[in-house]
Every structure is written in structure tokens, then in C-alpha cells.
């Protein structure tokens, strides 16, 4: 326990916790560290499962990729509103009630999502999940600093990071197996036991509220202003695919309104005596540079995370379960990389070369995926998956270690809240951008392929005749064989369109990663 913190020792808090006396001090600390890792891992697990299964969830709701962007925006807005009020709520109710309530709210949203039959229900469900989930990452990371002293904090941080990456590793394979052996709703039900265990642990182990005088009110005005700004910007992004040529003025107006609302919110927070977002405390060049790199990392990571399951399952026709395990393989590479990094980090005086190498590696990985033929199998993806796994280790962990070093202990919590706001914005925008760009490119490539087939009637007729003959040999009559051949041709064109569109998006990711690598090489703040 941090000797300078206001929290009392855990085993003295409540009579119901006397059983903790049977554990040693180190065991009690380890139990609390594991709880913080579990609570944070719950949100990561659910979000990774949701993104991995996005095409199945959207299909189950009879929706489209634009709708997926709306659902992601609902989660992001709910999460960001909670992050903004994290400090007030945690002080007002104490972390025990606050995190237990947040986990119960998260579970409620999860159940509503699992029982949704239409898009509006799913949007509401994800908003509720976001409100609950927004409390977890920020609060648990702050508690690592609050509850543990300097000697115990490194071990707590390691367990915290391992929990996040372990959840990331479990998510894709878990989601794939649940869908493969059940239905898409099981993706939501699967996370409930972990959330329930975290809620029980939060109720039993976390400290009660300390008396505080003169607490500020909830300040709903700034929250509503911020929410309106983010919703408007998200609407502009999701409508871009449809309005950029047909209604450019309307799109520009919506985006301008969103930016103006965000600017008003930031101006208000800068000048307010008790802001929900403490901007003045974060005017550190190192922190701001790190925040920009966080944004770039989360954009690239989430864009790649949205794209890979569609690329592997729909473009390369790899079975769903195998696709999940391929994703998990990449995450296990990350997990192994963390253990190696933690051993070597004390001897690495400069982190910039690692971050540049990680971004270049991600560019090479994206380019590798962009070169795959339509019959590529899992072994052909192995090198790309290794690069995808090492990307997070080489980039995000050094950034996390460097970004907050310039902040005072008092400013750390404010900095981490702002960082997690940036994470939600980047994650939501990346998923929306991926959905919109992929659909846009698929439509364009599909039309081009249909046109190309129409330009070669002799080849198309020859292919159709061969396919009809093959189907007739299996016992189909002439009409059935013709319809079957048309269906096969349509499926082949759709697969090719998805493959080409996915590879184009991977080229975009490669360009983003190389641009970020060049910026990282030239900047002098994060070294």
C-alpha cells in the first residue's frame, strides 16, 4: 500500500474482509493487482471480441457497415462521458462503489446487446456498455499508482499490462469459438462471467470513499457539449461515404459544427476554474507528443484489427475458428514480446529506435498482407502475424513509459484520463473509417469486376459452361446447374472484390505506419 495515500489498509476496511488476514501481505497485494488487471481486461476482452465478430453481429442485425460505425460511436461516446467524470464519481462514491457499479452497468449493457434484434437496441446497449466500461481502464491504472508504493508499483504495472495483453490474446479465439459453436449473441454472453468475477472482487477488495468536503457538482453542461461534439464528428465521418460527392456542402457543414462544438468545449475547459478536463496541467511537450503518438497507434491498431477478420474469413476463405486462432497467435506473440521487453527495458536507454522499428515493421506487415493471393492459407500469413504482434510491444509500451514522465504525480490522473479519451476517439474513428472505406472500395471493385466480365463474354460463357457441367455431373438438372453456376460466379466476384479492397486498405495502413515512423524519427521529445 502506498504509505502516502489516503487509503486505509485493505484488511482493516470491513469486517467481511477478515478472511484476508489468512493471506500474507504480498499475497494480498497480488490479489489486488490481479483484480485491477482483470477489471481492465474485461473491457479489452469485450471490445476485441466485438470488433472481431463485427461482420457476424452486423449480419445478425441485418445492418450494414455504416451501422457498425454508429454502434461503435455509441460505445465511444458513453465511454468518453464516463472518463470525463471519472475523478468526480470516484471521489464522490469511492472506488468500491464506483467500479462495482460500473461493472454492473457494463454487464447490463452486455445483456441488452446479447438480446438485441435491431440496430436501435444495439446502439443503446453499446452506449450503456461504454458508460460502464469507460470507468475501468482509467480507474484501474490510476489505482495502480494510488494503492501501491514505489517498491510494489513496478510489479503492479507488469501484472496490469500482462492482464491487458492476455485479454487481447484470448479475445479473437474465444469469439471465434463461441460463434462457430453457437450464435453471434454468445460473443456478449461469453464476457459476463469475467465481468461478474471482477465486480465481486471490486466489492470485496477496493476501498470505501474517504470523506471529502466541498466536492464540485457533476457539471452536466460540459459533458453534453462534449458528447454533442463527438456525435456530430462521428456522424460526419460515417456519412462521408454517401455525402462526399452527392452532398459535399452538407457534409462540410456537419463536420464544421462538430469541430466548432469541440473547440467551444476545449475553450470552456481551459478557462473554467474547476474543469472536468484539466488541460492546463497537461501543457508538457513530451506529454503532448506522446498523446499524438497514442492517437496514431490506436488508429493503426484498430484499423488493422477491424480489417483482418474480414480479410482472412471473407477474402481468403479461411474458416472462422482458424481466423480467430490466427489473431490469437499474433496476440500471443505480443504477450511473449512483453516478457522479453520487461527483461531488456532497463538496459535500453533510448526507446526511439524501438518505436521506429515497430512502425516500420507494421508497414512491412501490412504490405505483406496486401500481396497475398486468393488461395493463401494460414501458413502464408505467419510472418505478417508475427509483425502484427510485435508492433504493439515495440510501439505502445515505450510510448506509455515516456509520455507520462514529464507529468507531476498530481497531474498523472488527469493525463491518463485525457489519454483514454484519445484512445476512445481514435478507436471509434478507426473502426468507422475501416467500415466506410472497405465498403466504398468493395462497391467500386465489384462494379469494375462485373464490367470486366461483361467485356469478355466468350471467357465468361466458357467458365459458365464448365461450372454447369460440373454441377450437372453431381446430379443437378439444367436449370439448377445454371443457377448454381451464376451463384458461384457471383460469390467469386464478391470474394475477389473483398480481397482487392482489403489489400488496398492494407496499403493505406502501410502508408500511415511509414508516415508515423518518419515523424517519430524526426521528433525529439520521445527518445
Secondary structure, 3 states (H helix, E strand, C coil): CCCCCCCCCHHHCCHHHHHHHHCCHHHHHHHHHHHHHHHHHHHHHHHHHHHHCHHHHHHHCCCCHHHHHHHHHHHHHHHHHHHHCHHHHHHHHHHHHHHHHHHHHHHHHHHHHHCCCCHHHHHHHHHHHHHHHCCHHHHHHHHHHHHCCHHHHHHHHHHHHHHHHHHHHHHHHHHHHHHHCCCCCHHHHHHHHHHHHHHHHHHHHCCCCCCCCCCCCCCHHHHHHHHHHHHHHHHHHHHHHHHCCCCHHHHHHHHHHHHHHHHHHHHHHHHCCCCCCCCHHHCCHHHHHHHHHHHHHHHHHHHHHHHHHHHHHHHCCCCHHHHHHHHHHHHHHHHHHHHHHHHHHHHCCCCHHHHHHHHHHHHHHHHHHHCCCCCCCHHHHHHHHHHHHHHHHHHHHHHHHHHCCCCCHHHHHHHHHHHHHHHHHHHHHHHHHHHHHHHHHHHHHHHHHHHHHHCCHHHHHHHHHHHHHHHHHCCCCHHHHHHHHHHHHHHHHHHHHHHHHHHHHHHHHHHHHHHHHHHHHHCCCCC
